[in-house]
Amino acid sequence: MEKYIISDISMEFNGIKLFRIKNVLTGELGGWIENENNLSQKGSAWIYNDAKVFQDAVVSGNAKIKENAIVSGQCHIFDNAIVSGNARVFGQAKISGSTYLDEQVSISGNTQISDLAIISGFARVTGYSKISGSAFVSNQSQIIDSTIKDCAKVVNDAVVNISTIEGNAIILENAKIDGGAFVTDNVIISGHVRLNGEVKISGDAMLQQEAIILGQSVIFDNATVSGKAIVRGNAQIYEKASLIENIIIKDNAKIYGQAVISGHAMVEDNAQVCGSAVISGFTKVSGSECIIE
């Protein structure tokens, strides 16, 4: 038995004629579709209010499209997904699971959003991005060709491009993650931090202010990088090491233990600074030096 019919009430939207749907059992009017292919007659999927679904977009399963949401292109909204507010879903996006999209979000490209993911605010997700688990993306953040999963959060004006954020990691404020970066565990990245390249950040590491991490650098454990610190090459920062101010750590240098590097110091080549060592000022540590204090 059909659950809805297409009523005689019509409107033109972006040059496309849309029709209101009508519940066969209750007579209640629903949202707008272009034709019967847009909303499955099976399951409890429904389009409410002034929501619109058109072109080759399909809503099925128990999915709900509400308020002023617009779904177009070749999108498929299914399972228990909810698209609400002024959300826009277009391109070839697939929205499934118990995903919730709200407010002014824009989902496009070949994006896949599933499980319990929540996307809200003015967030934009595009390209071949995959958002899953209990991931949360909000505010004016942008996700481009990236994977956000588990309980990871990307908020404020953060941008994640061609990278993976997982675990309980939090990316916030104006942080920019790019170029194949991998962030996991309980990492927090904030301020104007920049990650570019195949860097790996894990453990309880904290990156903040204007720090820049490049190349194939690895930062983990309880390490902290802040100020205008630059870490590049294959450098490793771990344990409880702390990098602050205008320092540069590069090449294959290793900073670990409870070492503190500050000022305009530079550690390069295969140098190691560990223990409780404190390097500051314009000190330069290079070659195969190993400083332990």
Order of alpha helices (4+ residues) and beta strands (2+ residues): beta-beta-beta-beta-beta-beta-beta-beta-beta-beta-beta-beta-beta-beta-beta-beta-beta-beta-beta-beta-beta-beta-beta-beta-beta-beta-beta-beta-beta-beta-beta-beta-beta-beta-beta-beta-beta-beta-beta-beta-beta-beta-beta-beta-beta
